[in-house]
Amino acid sequence: MSEAISVILLSYNRPHYIKQAINSVLWQTFKDFELIIVENSTDGGATRQVVDGYKTDPRVKVHYEELTTEQRQNQCIISYLNNKYIDVAQGKYVFFFCDDDILFPNCLEELYKFSEGKGGVDCHCGQLWLNFKDGIWSWQKELAWHGVVFNAQVSPSCKLTGGAVMFRKDHILEMGQPYFRQNDPKHCATADAVFFEDFAKRHPIYPVNQTLSIARFHSEHRSFEYWRH
């Protein structure tokens, strides 16, 4: 039986962050989900050791990617991995999640309730942006995007990020492979934006009007404890 939501988490060289990211999914008030962790780190096993600790949880499905140096140099890995694991996901909805983000405990519940209440729409929440500077984490800005519907007329670029948007999988499949079309590793950071642009030409992305996740911006390997240890 398929889960309601597939959370796709790409894991790369963030051993100090990945545990909190994973826990924030497992501690969700919404329980009907699968967490697909795609581990492709090159840090000598430090991140993989953390991820391996979750393999016994039946909600977690860990996939290991051994990417070559040539692959990393010549293609956008975010696009490559998301394209592959969208087809692996079993949920009605797909939620893309970054390994340096944290979900509020009610994030998936609120997104699912909103989407199903409107007949199965694609939707987004806001994010609280935090920045690490001078030894402390501080509030950077809040992106709640109240009342904003992203469609063919309103560009979602620079407004939506991974960890804030839930898509119906069948709507993604309508786009056909490759779903993520950004292949240039020099511009890999725009992979999400290109995907959102393409997607919104077909289906509006509606606002839930709640801030339900945290994005962590950082220059050092620092983290913070959120609502649980």
C-alpha positions as CSV (number, residue, x, y, z in Angstrom):
1,M,0.0,0.0,0.0
2,S,1.4,3.4,-1.0
3,E,2.0,6.2,1.5
4,A,0.3,9.6,1.2
5,I,3.5,11.6,1.0
6,S,7.0,10.6,-0.2
7,V,9.7,12.8,1.3
8,I,12.8,12.8,-0.8
9,L,15.9,13.9,1.1
10,L,19.2,14.2,-0.7
11,S,22.1,13.7,1.7
12,Y,25.6,15.1,0.9
13,N,28.5,15.8,3.3
14,R,26.5,17.3,6.2
15,P,27.0,14.9,9.2
16,H,26.4,17.8,11.6
17,Y,23.0,18.6,10.0
18,I,21.5,15.4,8.7
19,K,20.4,13.9,12.0
20,Q,18.2,16.9,12.8
21,A,16.8,17.0,9.3
22,I,15.8,13.3,9.4
23,N,14.4,13.5,12.9
24,S,12.2,16.5,11.9
25,V,10.6,14.2,9.4
26,L,10.2,11.2,11.7
27,W,8.7,13.4,14.4
28,Q,5.9,14.7,12.2
29,T,2.3,14.7,13.6
30,F,1.3,13.3,10.2
31,K,2.3,9.6,10.0
32,D,1.4,8.4,6.5
33,F,4.7,9.0,4.8
34,E,7.9,7.4,3.5
35,L,11.2,9.0,3.9
36,I,13.5,8.3,0.9
37,I,17.1,9.2,1.9
38,V,19.5,9.4,-1.1
39,E,23.0,9.3,0.4
40,N,25.7,10.4,-2.0
41,S,28.4,11.9,0.3
42,T,32.1,12.0,-0.3
43,D,33.2,12.8,3.3
44,G,34.8,9.4,4.1
45,G,31.7,7.9,5.6
46,A,30.9,10.5,8.3
47,T,27.4,11.3,6.9
48,R,26.7,7.7,5.9
49,Q,27.4,6.6,9.4
50,V,24.6,8.9,10.7
51,V,22.2,7.9,7.9
52,D,22.9,4.1,8.5
53,G,21.5,4.5,12.1
54,Y,18.0,5.0,10.6
55,K,17.9,2.0,8.3
56,T,15.9,-0.1,10.8
57,D,13.0,2.4,10.8
58,P,10.3,1.0,8.5
59,R,9.4,4.5,7.3
60,V,12.9,5.1,6.1
61,K,14.3,3.8,2.8
62,V,18.0,4.5,2.3
63,H,19.5,4.5,-1.2
64,Y,23.2,4.8,-1.8
65,E,24.6,6.5,-4.8
66,E,28.3,6.0,-5.8
67,L,28.7,8.9,-8.2
68,T,31.9,9.2,-10.2
69,T,34.1,12.3,-10.3
70,E,33.1,12.7,-13.9
71,Q,29.4,12.7,-13.1
72,R,29.9,15.3,-10.4
73,Q,31.9,17.5,-12.7
74,N,29.6,17.3,-15.7
75,Q,26.1,17.3,-14.4
76,C,23.8,18.8,-11.8
77,I,23.6,16.1,-9.2
78,I,20.4,17.6,-7.6
79,S,18.6,17.2,-10.9
80,Y,20.0,13.8,-11.6
81,L,19.0,12.4,-8.2
82,N,15.6,14.0,-8.0
83,N,14.7,12.7,-11.5
84,K,15.7,9.2,-10.5
85,Y,13.9,9.1,-7.1
86,I,10.7,10.7,-8.2
87,D,10.1,7.5,-10.1
88,V,11.0,5.5,-7.0
89,A,8.6,7.4,-4.7
90,Q,5.3,5.6,-3.8
91,G,3.3,8.5,-2.4
92,K,0.4,10.4,-3.9
93,Y,2.4,13.6,-3.1
94,V,6.2,14.3,-3.3
95,F,7.9,16.7,-0.9
96,F,11.5,17.6,-1.7
97,F,13.6,18.2,1.4
98,C,17.1,19.6,1.9
99,D,19.6,18.1,4.4
100,D,20.2,21.4,6.0
101,D,16.5,22.2,6.6
102,I,14.2,21.3,9.5
103,L,10.4,20.8,9.3
104,F,8.1,22.1,12.0
105,P,6.3,19.1,13.6
106,N,3.0,19.9,11.8
107,C,4.5,20.7,8.4
108,L,3.3,17.6,6.5
109,E,0.0,17.5,8.3
110,E,-0.9,21.1,7.3
111,L,0.3,20.7,3.7
112,Y,-1.7,17.4,3.3
113,K,-4.8,18.8,5.0
114,F,-4.7,21.9,2.8
115,S,-4.1,20.0,-0.4
116,E,-6.8,17.4,0.2
117,G,-9.3,20.0,1.3
118,K,-9.0,21.7,-2.1
119,G,-9.3,18.5,-4.1
120,G,-5.6,17.6,-4.4
121,V,-3.8,20.8,-5.3
122,D,-0.1,21.5,-5.3
123,C,0.9,23.8,-2.4
124,H,3.7,25.6,-0.6
125,C,4.4,26.8,2.9
126,G,6.7,29.6,4.1
127,Q,10.1,29.1,5.6
128,L,11.9,30.7,8.5
129,W,15.4,31.5,7.3
130,L,18.2,31.4,9.8
131,N,21.9,32.4,9.4
132,F,24.9,31.4,11.4
133,K,27.3,34.4,12.0
134,D,29.7,35.4,14.7
135,G,29.0,32.3,16.7
136,I,25.2,32.5,16.9
137,W,22.2,31.5,14.8
138,S,20.0,34.5,14.1
139,W,16.7,35.1,12.3
140,Q,17.4,36.3,8.7
141,K,14.0,36.7,7.2
142,E,10.7,35.0,7.0
143,L,9.2,34.0,3.7
144,A,5.5,33.2,4.3
145,W,4.4,34.3,0.8
146,H,0.9,35.0,2.0
147,G,-1.8,35.0,-0.7
148,V,0.7,34.2,-3.4
149,V,-0.3,31.6,-6.0
150,F,2.5,30.6,-8.4
151,N,1.4,30.0,-12.0
152,A,2.5,30.8,-15.5
153,Q,2.0,34.5,-14.9
154,V,3.9,34.8,-11.6
155,S,7.4,33.4,-11.6
156,P,8.3,31.3,-8.5
157,S,12.0,31.8,-9.1
158,C,13.8,33.0,-5.9
159,K,10.6,32.6,-4.0
160,L,10.3,28.9,-3.5
161,T,12.9,26.5,-2.2
162,G,13.2,22.8,-1.4
163,G,11.6,22.1,2.0
164,A,8.6,24.3,1.3
165,V,6.6,22.7,-1.6
166,M,4.5,19.6,-1.9
167,F,3.6,18.3,-5.4
168,R,1.2,15.7,-6.6
169,K,3.3,12.9,-8.1
170,D,1.0,12.5,-11.1
171,H,1.3,16.2,-11.9
172,I,5.1,15.7,-11.9
173,L,4.9,12.7,-14.2
174,E,2.9,14.8,-16.7
175,M,6.0,16.8,-17.3
176,G,7.9,13.7,-18.5
177,Q,11.6,12.9,-17.9
178,P,13.7,14.8,-17.2
179,Y,11.5,16.5,-14.7
180,F,14.4,18.6,-13.4
181,R,16.1,20.1,-16.5
182,Q,19.0,22.0,-15.0
183,N,22.1,20.0,-16.0
184,D,24.9,22.5,-15.7
185,P,26.7,22.0,-12.4
186,K,27.8,25.6,-12.4
187,H,24.2,26.6,-12.0
188,C,22.9,23.7,-10.0
189,A,21.5,26.0,-7.3
190,T,18.8,27.0,-9.9
191,A,17.6,23.5,-10.4
192,D,14.7,24.0,-8.1
193,A,13.7,27.3,-9.7
194,V,13.8,25.8,-13.2
195,F,11.6,22.9,-12.0
196,F,9.1,25.2,-10.3
197,E,8.9,27.4,-13.4
198,D,8.1,24.4,-15.6
199,F,5.7,22.9,-13.2
200,A,3.7,26.1,-12.6
201,K,3.0,26.4,-16.3
202,R,0.8,23.4,-15.9
203,H,-0.5,23.5,-12.3
204,P,-0.9,26.5,-9.8
205,I,1.1,26.1,-6.6
206,Y,-1.2,27.4,-3.8
207,P,-0.1,29.0,-0.5
208,V,-0.9,27.4,2.8
209,N,-0.1,30.7,4.5
210,Q,1.9,29.2,7.3
211,T,5.6,29.1,8.0
212,L,6.2,25.4,8.5
213,S,10.0,24.8,8.0
214,I,13.4,26.2,8.7
215,A,16.2,26.9,6.2
216,R,19.7,27.0,7.7
217,F,22.3,29.1,5.9
218,H,25.8,28.6,7.1
219,S,29.5,28.9,6.4
220,E,30.6,26.6,9.2
221,H,29.6,23.1,10.3
222,R,27.4,24.4,13.1
223,S,23.8,23.5,14.1
224,F,21.3,24.1,16.8
225,E,18.9,22.1,18.8
226,Y,15.3,22.7,17.9
227,W,12.4,21.2,19.7
228,R,13.9,17.9,20.8
229,H,17.4,16.5,21.5
